[in-house]
């Protein structure tokens, strides 16, 4: 799978509120606005060195990479 930060690989990706996001994309397309992502994404990550599995939720992949680099994972354990 893809790496998001050094030593962390993405093992699962889940779009939150996918139907709502699809609705807004279709609506924006009909109104000739560029589509904008309105859903957050929850990534399940595995540390290559320790095998630790953690989750992080963010509005974009860039934000998720920043959160992982800062060690700010979701509070729920996997």
C-alpha positions as CSV (number, residue, x, y, z in Angstrom):
1,X,0.0,0.0,0.0
2,X,1.0,3.7,-0.1
3,X,3.1,5.5,2.4
4,X,1.7,8.6,4.0
5,X,4.6,9.4,6.3
6,X,8.0,7.9,7.0
7,X,7.5,4.4,8.4
8,X,3.7,4.6,8.1
9,X,1.7,2.8,5.4
10,X,-2.0,3.1,4.6
11,X,-3.7,-0.3,4.9
12,X,-7.4,0.9,4.7
13,X,-9.2,4.1,3.6
14,X,-12.8,5.0,4.3
15,X,-14.6,8.1,3.0
16,X,-17.0,9.4,5.6
17,X,-20.5,10.5,4.4
18,X,-19.8,9.2,0.9
19,X,-23.4,9.7,-0.3
20,X,-23.5,13.3,0.9
21,X,-20.1,13.9,-0.9
22,X,-21.5,12.4,-4.1
23,X,-24.6,14.6,-3.9
24,X,-22.6,17.8,-3.5
25,X,-20.3,16.8,-6.4
26,X,-23.3,16.2,-8.7
27,X,-24.9,19.4,-7.6
28,X,-21.7,21.5,-8.1
29,X,-21.2,19.9,-11.5
30,X,-24.8,20.9,-12.6
31,X,-24.2,24.4,-11.3
32,X,-20.8,24.6,-13.2
33,X,-18.8,25.0,-10.0
34,X,-15.6,23.0,-9.7
35,X,-16.3,20.0,-7.4
36,X,-15.2,20.4,-3.8
37,X,-14.6,17.5,-1.4
38,X,-17.0,17.8,1.5
39,X,-16.2,14.5,3.3
40,X,-13.5,13.6,5.6
41,X,-11.5,10.4,5.2
42,X,-10.4,7.9,7.9
43,X,-7.2,6.1,7.2
44,X,-6.0,3.0,9.0
45,X,-2.2,3.0,9.2
46,X,0.4,0.5,10.1
47,X,3.9,1.4,11.4
48,X,6.4,-0.7,9.4
49,X,8.9,-1.0,12.2
50,X,6.6,-1.9,15.2
51,X,3.5,-3.2,13.5
52,X,1.4,-0.8,15.5
53,X,-2.0,0.0,13.8
54,X,-3.6,3.4,14.3
55,X,-6.4,5.5,12.7
56,X,-6.3,9.2,11.6
57,X,-9.3,11.2,10.3
58,X,-8.7,14.3,8.2
59,X,-10.3,16.5,5.5
60,X,-7.5,15.8,3.0
61,X,-4.5,13.5,2.5
62,X,-2.2,16.5,3.1
63,X,-3.8,17.2,6.5
64,X,-3.6,13.5,7.3
65,X,0.1,13.5,6.6
66,X,0.6,16.4,8.9
67,X,-1.4,14.8,11.7
68,X,0.6,11.6,11.4
69,X,3.9,13.5,11.4
70,X,2.7,15.3,14.6
71,X,1.6,12.0,16.2
72,X,-2.1,13.2,16.4
73,X,-4.0,10.0,15.8
74,X,-7.7,9.3,16.6
75,X,-8.3,8.5,20.2
76,X,-10.0,5.2,19.5
77,X,-7.8,2.2,19.4
78,X,-7.7,-0.3,16.6
